[in-house]
Amino acid sequence: MASKVSKSSATTRGGCRPARGSSASDLRCVYSEKQIQKRVRELAKQIDRDYQGKSLHVVGILEECFVFMADLVRGLTIPVVCHFIKGEIRDTSAGPTEHREIMYAPKVDATGRDVLLVNGILQSGLTLEYLYNYILGQNPSSVRTASLIEKSGERKVAVSADYVGFQTREKFLVGYGLGYEKKYRNLPYVARLEGVVSSI
C-alpha cells in the first residue's frame, strides 16, 4: 500500500539555517528539519505496520540516501539488516549506436527476503527501475521502494516509490543527503539552490 505524500509548498527560511560558506540568498527553504523529521517518523511507522513480524533488508542506494536511510531505520522497531549499493550510469557508443549501462556494487543476496530499496530522490527512475528488477529476479519474498523526494515531472521510465516523503517539481534540491558538486549534504533541511543554470 502506497503512503500518503506531502506536497511541496514554498516556505520562508523558518527552520532552515544557511550552510557555512553560503549566504541566505543562495538557499531557499523547501522542507524544514522539523517537516522532514515528522514525515520520516510517519514513514517508519507505516513500514513497521506493513512488515510486522518480519525481518526487513533495507538496501540504500548511494549517495543521496544515506541521511534519509539512517533516520528511517532508527525509527523502525522491526528487525533490520542494512545494505548499501552504488549505481552508476555509463553512456557508451559503438559507431552510430548509443548504449546506456547501469553498473552497481556490491551485490545483494535478496533470495527469500523482504527487501526495501531506499533512495534519497527519485527523478528519472532509471537506476531504481534497474535495481528493482535485479532484486525481483532473485525471487525475494517481497521488494518495495522508498524515496524521501519524488520528482514525477522528470520521470523517464514508469516507476514510482511505495513510500514517498514529499512530491515536488522544485529544481536543484540540496540538503539532508542531497548534494550539488559534493556540497550541502550535511544540511538538516532540504532547500533549493538558487543561481544554478541547467546544462540541459
C-alpha positions in Angstrom: 0.0 0.0 0.0 1.5 3.3 -1.0 2.0 6.0 1.6 0.3 9.4 1.7 2.5 12.1 0.2 3.2 15.6 1.4 3.1 18.1 -1.4 5.8 20.7 -1.9 5.0 24.3 -0.8 7.2 27.3 -0.9 8.2 28.3 2.6 10.2 31.0 4.2 13.6 30.4 5.8 12.0 29.5 9.1 13.6 26.3 10.3 16.5 26.5 7.8 19.8 28.0 8.6 22.4 28.9 5.9 25.2 26.5 5.1 28.7 27.5 6.0 30.1 29.4 3.1 26.7 30.2 1.6 24.6 33.3 2.1 20.9 33.1 2.9 20.2 34.2 -0.7 21.9 31.0 -2.0 19.3 28.7 -0.5 15.5 28.8 -0.4 14.0 26.5 2.2 11.7 23.9 0.7 11.3 21.4 3.6 12.5 22.3 7.1 14.2 20.0 9.5 11.0 19.7 11.6 8.9 18.8 8.5 11.4 16.2 7.4 11.7 14.5 10.8 7.9 14.4 11.2 7.5 12.8 7.8 10.3 10.3 8.3 8.7 9.2 11.6 5.4 8.7 9.8 7.0 6.6 7.1 8.8 4.5 9.7 5.5 3.8 11.5 3.9 2.7 8.3 6.8 0.4 7.3 6.6 -1.1 10.8 3.0 -1.9 10.3 3.5 -3.4 6.8 6.3 -5.6 8.0 5.1 -6.6 11.4 6.6 -9.9 12.5 9.2 -9.9 9.7 12.8 -9.0 9.3 13.5 -6.3 6.7 16.6 -6.0 4.5 17.0 -2.3 3.8 19.1 -1.5 0.8 20.3 2.1 0.5 21.2 3.5 -3.0 24.2 5.7 -2.5 24.9 8.6 -2.4 21.7 10.5 -1.8 20.1 8.0 0.5 22.5 8.0 3.5 20.9 10.6 5.8 17.3 9.6 5.0 18.1 5.9 5.5 19.9 6.5 8.8 16.9 8.3 10.2 14.4 5.9 8.7 15.9 2.7 10.1 16.4 4.2 13.5 12.7 4.8 13.6 11.9 1.2 12.9 11.2 -1.3 15.7 11.2 -4.5 13.4 14.5 -6.4 12.9 16.5 -4.6 10.2 19.6 -5.6 8.1 21.2 -2.7 6.3 23.0 -2.9 2.9 24.4 -0.2 0.7 24.9 -0.2 -3.1 26.1 2.4 -5.5 24.7 2.7 -9.0 26.4 4.4 -11.9 25.1 5.2 -15.3 27.5 4.9 -18.2 26.8 6.0 -21.7 28.8 4.2 -24.4 28.7 4.2 -28.2 29.6 1.7 -30.9 29.5 3.5 -34.2 26.1 5.2 -34.6 24.6 3.2 -31.8 24.5 4.5 -28.3 24.1 2.3 -25.2 23.3 3.1 -21.6 24.7 0.8 -19.0 23.9 0.8 -15.2 26.6 -0.7 -13.1 26.3 -1.2 -9.3 28.2 -2.8 -6.4 28.3 -4.7 -4.2 25.9 -7.5 -4.9 23.0 -8.1 -2.5 21.5 -11.5 -1.9 17.8 -11.0 -1.8 16.6 -14.6 -2.3 13.6 -15.3 0.0 14.0 -12.0 1.8 11.8 -8.9 2.3 13.7 -6.0 0.7 13.2 -2.3 0.9 15.1 -0.2 -1.7 15.8 3.3 -0.3 16.6 6.3 -2.4 17.1 9.9 -1.4 15.5 11.4 -4.5 13.6 9.8 -7.4 14.0 11.7 -10.6 14.4 9.8 -13.9 13.8 6.5 -12.2 16.4 4.7 -14.4 18.6 3.4 -11.5 15.7 2.5 -9.3 13.9 0.5 -12.1 17.1 -1.4 -12.9 17.8 -2.3 -9.2 14.2 -3.2 -8.5 14.2 -5.6 -11.5 17.5 -7.0 -10.4 16.3 -7.7 -6.9 13.0 -9.1 -8.2 14.9 -11.5 -10.4 16.4 -13.1 -7.3 13.0 -14.3 -6.1 12.7 -12.2 -2.9 9.8 -12.7 -0.5 8.9 -9.1 -1.4 10.5 -5.9 -2.7 9.3 -2.3 -2.2 10.8 1.1 -2.6 11.1 4.2 -0.5 12.2 7.7 -1.5 12.4 10.9 0.5 11.6 13.1 -2.5 9.8 12.1 -5.7 10.0 14.4 -8.8 7.4 12.8 -11.1 7.9 15.5 -13.7 11.4 14.2 -14.6 10.5 10.5 -14.9 11.9 8.7 -17.9 10.5 5.2 -17.0 7.3 4.0 -15.4 8.5 3.5 -11.9 7.3 5.0 -8.6 8.1 4.6 -4.9 5.8 2.7 -2.5 6.8 5.0 0.4 7.3 8.7 -0.5 8.2 11.5 1.8 7.4 14.5 -0.4 6.5 15.2 -4.1 7.8 18.3 -5.8 8.8 19.9 -9.0 11.5 22.1 -7.4 14.8 22.1 -9.2 18.4 21.8 -7.7 17.5 20.5 -4.3 20.2 20.1 -1.7 20.5 19.1 1.9 19.6 16.1 4.0 21.9 13.9 2.0 21.3 15.6 -1.4 24.3 17.4 -2.8 25.5 19.7 -5.5 29.1 19.4 -6.5 29.6 17.2 -3.4 28.5 20.0 -1.1 25.4 20.7 1.1 24.7 17.1 2.0 25.2 17.8 5.7 22.3 20.3 5.9 19.5 19.1 8.2 16.8 20.5 5.8 16.1 20.5 2.1 16.5 23.7 0.1 16.6 24.9 -3.5 20.0 26.1 -4.5 19.5 29.4 -6.3 21.6 30.8 -9.2 22.3 27.4 -10.8 22.0 27.2 -14.5 20.8 23.9 -16.0 23.1 22.4 -18.6 20.1 20.8 -20.4 
